Amino acid sequence: MSRLSALVLLFAAGAVMAQPRGADPREGLRAGWLDAGEAVYNLELVAHVPKPEGFFNPEDPGDFSRMNGDLAFRGDLLFLGGFHGLQVWSIADPAHPVLRAALPCPGGQGDVSVHGDLLFVSVEETRGRVDCGPEGVEAPVSAERFRGVRVYDIADVEHPRQVAAVQTCRGSHTHTLVPDLDDASHVFLYVSGTSGVRPGEELAGCSGAPPNEDPNTSYFRIEVIEVPLASPQDARIVNAPRVFLNEENGDLSGL
């Protein structure tokens, strides 16, 4: 360790020890489900609403499989993606959010993006089903499993309608929506999956082999999905560039 690093660590430790006990308002907060104690810096809580029916487990309020995941906005609408599905809230009056739609569809991660009347939702977990069923998928290889990106038509926000579902080899932990500045007729989704590779028997072209055994391994890459806005049902993978470090660089973190 360098002398500078050691000094920084000592300074940080000293700063922590110098903090008087009780200065952190989080100390001593009461526990609770819907009435837990709160402490906020530089923010004001204006509203709190419980999860809608089907999005919480009353026997286990901390059930990880029903956690919220990500937020996207369009005007005064808030799209809340999570591990158990999709919620749409009106926040026209921030103090009184109104639930407009609730669509249970287990599968995580629930990363969401909105473009016009289209909503994109990331799905990564192996329990995700093509039909959004809550029973999951136990078989190691199954045509019922869905891992990738779902595309919804939200022209009627109270009735989101799935128009496409693009399967990917490692599912979609997250994605980034990128419009084409030269062609407004479509958008691209840059998809990152961090889960294990599904078998090639389940989705053709998937490979969980290390790069020294298979140069087309599904590790160390992302998928690029093109979505034609006039026909989103034709969304498809158009590229799978290898953008992460690989075995030759001495980094096997993707494995």
C-alpha positions, -999 to 999 in steps of 0.1 A, spaced: 0 0 0 14 34 -9 19 61 18 -8 82 2 -33 54 3 -25 47 39 -30 84 48 -64 84 30 -75 53 49 -64 68 82 -82 101 74 -114 83 65 -112 61 96 -106 92 118 -136 110 102 -158 81 110 -146 78 146 -149 116 151 -186 115 142 -205 120 174 -228 91 183 -264 100 176 -255 124 147 -269 100 122 -307 104 122 -311 68 110 -300 56 145 -329 43 165 -355 44 137 -385 22 145 -391 -10 125 -423 -15 106 -440 -26 74 -460 4 63 -451 26 93 -414 22 96 -394 52 109 -379 75 83 -349 98 79 -342 119 48 -315 143 38 -325 173 16 -357 157 5 -393 159 15 -416 129 14 -449 141 -2 -466 107 -6 -464 70 2 -486 44 -13 -486 6 -6 -480 -19 -34 -511 -30 -52 -526 -64 -47 -505 -92 -61 -473 -72 -57 -466 -81 -21 -466 -112 0 -484 -105 33 -467 -135 49 -433 -122 39 -432 -84 34 -395 -85 25 -400 -111 -2 -372 -103 -27 -391 -117 -56 -416 -88 -53 -392 -60 -50 -395 -28 -71 -368 -23 -97 -367 7 -119 -387 39 -129 -395 55 -162 -416 86 -169 -438 100 -196 -455 133 -188 -473 128 -155 -472 90 -157 -447 69 -137 -439 34 -150 -426 12 -122 -409 -20 -131 -400 -47 -106 -392 -83 -100 -429 -92 -101 -442 -71 -130 -453 -37 -140 -472 -8 -124 -484 24 -140 -491 54 -117 -504 88 -124 -484 115 -105 -503 145 -118 -509 153 -81 -476 142 -65 -492 141 -31 -519 116 -42 -505 91 -68 -532 71 -86 -527 35 -98 -536 33 -135 -526 -3 -142 -510 -33 -125 -496 -61 -146 -481 -90 -126 -455 -107 -147 -426 -123 -126 -391 -124 -140 -369 -95 -127 -350 -72 -131 -378 -50 -144 -356 -22 -159 -380 0 -179 -378 26 -207 -405 45 -225 -405 59 -260 -438 73 -272 -465 47 -269 -440 19 -263 -427 5 -230 -397 -18 -228 -392 -41 -198 -361 -62 -190 -365 -98 -178 -336 -118 -165 -346 -145 -141 -350 -181 -151 -385 -182 -136 -398 -157 -162 -425 -173 -184 -436 -164 -219 -472 -162 -206 -462 -142 -175 -475 -170 -153 -466 -169 -115 -457 -206 -113 -422 -202 -128 -403 -227 -149 -385 -256 -132 -373 -275 -162 -336 -267 -172 -347 -265 -208 -382 -252 -216 -401 -234 -244 -422 -218 -217 -392 -197 -203 -388 -161 -212 -356 -141 -206 -350 -109 -226 -370 -78 -233 -407 -74 -235 -423 -47 -256 -456 -32 -246 -480 -9 -264 -491 17 -238 -514 39 -260 -541 28 -235 -521 31 -203 -547 13 -182 -544 -18 -205 -507 -23 -215 -506 -48 -244 -475 -69 -251 -466 -67 -288 -432 -83 -288 -409 -104 -266 -372 -107 -277 -354 -137 -262 -317 -132 -253 -290 -157 -241 -285 -142 -207 -317 -124 -202 -318 -86 -197 -306 -73 -164 -308 -38 -178 -310 -20 -212 -304 14 -227 -327 29 -253 -310 48 -281 -329 67 -308 -314 69 -343 -308 106 -348 -307 100 -386 -338 78 -388 -368 84 -365 -385 52 -378 -369 30 -352 -350 28 -319 -323 5 -306 -320 -12 -272 -286 -20 -259 -291 -50 -236 -269 -63 -209 -275 -97 -192 -256 -107 -161 -272 -141 -154 -261 -175 -165 -262 -185 -202 -293 -205 -211 -287 -238 -230 -284 -238 -267 -312 -264 -267 -335 -237 -253 -324 -208 -274 -303 -214 -305 -269 -197 -307 -264 -195 -269 -230 -208 -256 -218 -209 -220 -183 -221 -230 -153 -199 -221 -138 -179 -250 -108 -202 -254 -132 -230 -262 -158 -211 -282 -151 -177 -298 -189 -172 -300 -194 -176 -263 -224 -156 -249 -202 -141 -223 -184 -107 -226 -211 -93 -250 -243 -73 -252 -272 -77 -276 -286 -48 -297 -323 -50 -305 -338 -29 -333 -374 -19 -328 -393 -5 -359 -417 20 -344 -444 13 -370 -442 -24 -364 -428 -31 -330 -438 -67 -333 -409 -71 -356 -383 -62 -329 -352 -84 -333 -315 -87 -324 -294 -71 -351 -260 -73 -334 -242 -89 -304 -209 -70 -300 -182 -82 -276 -176 -51 -255 -162 -65 -222 -128 -77 -212 -121 -113 -222 -98 -142 -211 -69 -128 -231 -69 -97 -209 -68 -119 -178 -104 -109 -167 -128 -138 -163 -154 -118 -143 -180 -125 -170 -178 -162 -163 
